[in-house]
Amino acid sequence: MLNMHISRYVALHRSLGRKFSEQERLLRQYADFAVRAGDRHTQVHRIYGWCHTASSQNVARHRFDAVRNFSLFAHAEDSRHEVPPAGVFGRGKRPRPTPTIIEPEQVRAIMTAAMDVAPQGTISPYTYHYLFGLLAATGLRISEALALQCNDLVEDGLIVRNGKFGKQRLIALQPSTRQALEAYLATRARLGATGNDLFVTIRGRAPHKVRAHVVFVRLARQLGYRGPTGTAGMRLHDLRHTFAVRSLESCPPDREAIAHHMAGLSVYLGHTSVANTYWYLEATPVLLRDIAAASEQLYRGEAA
């Protein structure tokens, strides 16, 4: 019975555009644990018992949150399903890390250093070189870039099929970005790299996103852009933040133009709401100078 309810719960979330694969995996594990004990409904003590078998506090919290959300769904239809109180295993919401706005010469240095990634003489160094370049030039999420297929590069731009919440979009490309991707495809052909994924390693598949993060951080450390292990600093996701900030810097200092720009940027980045785009904006010298100039005009009565 629990597995039947879980199937309906997962189907509901997927109908809303969510992948929900990790949540389903945890819920199936819980169901196996509970059914072996003879449960037909969620029980608070059983949920606690399953969470206590986790390897760490963080894993226990993820388990608890997944099952509690499911128990709320099940309880709404059948009060025999018990719902544990919130926050029993802690609240794991972490503050957003402060992004690093990456300078153009730093991006170029990281891309150059990527050409030394092992194994030399294979497609892998070129993959990281062009992957990091595409992220810097388009602000794509790493998951979106790694999900690209070779035939997603079309005449009108780049088709992003694996966007957040299952959304698909077409993004325009600068001529230089298109030329770079075509150069990468030519290099793939020359080296005999196979696979349908756009970015591939010697195995013919896209690298895992964790591997891409590790390579980027290692290169940033080698170049002195990030401190030793255990310290915060430049991240792969900062390329997306940097793209958003630099695009705003290039916008004319006009309220209407900025409003249109933010709406367009939100769509380009694949956000469901323009409010999400504001999280990607950080103060830079260029933006602060523009804000100061606009404030001065307003003070003098020269601006609306």
Secondary structure, DSSP 8 states (H G I E B T S, - for coil): -HHHHHHHHHHHHHHTT---HHHHHHHHHHHHHHHHTT-SS--HHHHHHHHTTSSSHHHHHHHHHHHHHHHHHHHHH-TTS----TTTT--------------HHHHHHHHHHHTT-SSTTSSHHHHHHHHHHHHHHH---HHHHHT-BGGGEETTEEEE-S-GGG--EEE---HHHHHHHHHHHHHHHHHT---SBSS--TTSS---HHHHHHHHHHHHHHTTSB-STTS-B--TTHHHHHHHHHHHHTS-S-HHHHHHHHHHHHHHHT-SSHHHHGGG----HHHHHHHHHHHHHHHTT---
